[in-house]
């Protein structure tokens, strides 16, 4: 297996593999182009996002600048997606975000994992765990979502939360670590 295949399979891989470093550099060039566009250049923004991301649900895609990601191609967003300023996604593993999701400013999603053993960590070996976010989710500002987390449908994550474990459907959750605050008993149609 190549180091990229190991990365995508969730196995330990070398983060300094030349192929991976090349892909990171290519993505950073596209991200830089995106972040340097004038806010009025919405058509160009959407075209660059389609090049960067693995899949987009529709034309109602807004990611305010600046935006940062590692590879881009492991990120999939659903219909009517909105992310505010400083959205950062370390997408060494898949990051899947459903329809009608809103991401507040300064939100970070991490999939990369590093050993707590300093000797192992200094070898630049790591692994990655996917993140999944359901439909109709609102992630408040300054939230950090850690590797391997799944967030259900119809969820609100309160500002400043650190999401370390899975969050079920139909809840409001907040805190560090993030935990369920209350259930949403009735979901209203639009």
Rosetta blueprint (number, residue, H / E / L):
1 X L
2 X L
3 X H
4 X H
5 X H
6 X H
7 X H
8 X H
9 X L
10 X L
11 X L
12 X L
13 X E
14 X E
15 X L
16 X L
17 X L
18 X H
19 X H
20 X H
21 X H
22 X H
23 X H
24 X H
25 X H
26 X H
27 X H
28 X H
29 X H
30 X H
31 X H
32 X H
33 X H
34 X H
35 X H
36 X H
37 X L
38 X L
39 X L
40 X L
41 X L
42 X H
43 X H
44 X H
45 X H
46 X H
47 X H
48 X H
49 X H
50 X H
51 X H
52 X H
53 X L
54 X L
55 X E
56 X E
57 X L
58 X L
59 X L
60 X L
61 X E
62 X E
63 X E
64 X L
65 X L
66 X L
67 X E
68 X E
69 X E
70 X L
71 X L
72 X L
73 X L
74 X L
75 X E
76 X E
77 X E
78 X L
79 X L
80 X L
81 X E
82 X E
83 X E
84 X L
85 X L
86 X L
87 X E
88 X E
89 X E
90 X E
91 X L
92 X L
93 X L
94 X L
95 X E
96 X E
97 X E
98 X L
99 X L
100 X L
101 X L
102 X E
103 X E
104 X L
105 X L
106 X L
107 X L
108 X E
109 X E
110 X E
111 X L
112 X E
113 X E
114 X L
115 X L
116 X L
117 X L
118 X H
119 X H
120 X H
121 X H
122 X H
123 X L
124 X L
125 X E
126 X E
127 X E
128 X E
129 X L
130 X L
131 X E
132 X E
133 X E
134 X L
135 X L
136 X L
137 X L
138 X E
139 X E
140 X L
141 X L
142 X L
143 X L
144 X E
145 X E
146 X L
147 X L
148 X L
149 X L
150 X E
151 X E
152 X L
153 X L
154 X L
155 X L
156 X E
157 X E
158 X L
159 X L
160 X L
161 X L
162 X E
163 X E
164 X L
165 X L
166 X L
167 X E
168 X L
169 X L
170 X L
171 X E
172 X E
173 X E
174 X E
175 X E
176 X E
177 X L
178 X E
179 X E
180 X E
181 X E
182 X E
183 X E
184 X L
185 X L
186 X L
187 X L
188 X L
189 X L
190 X L
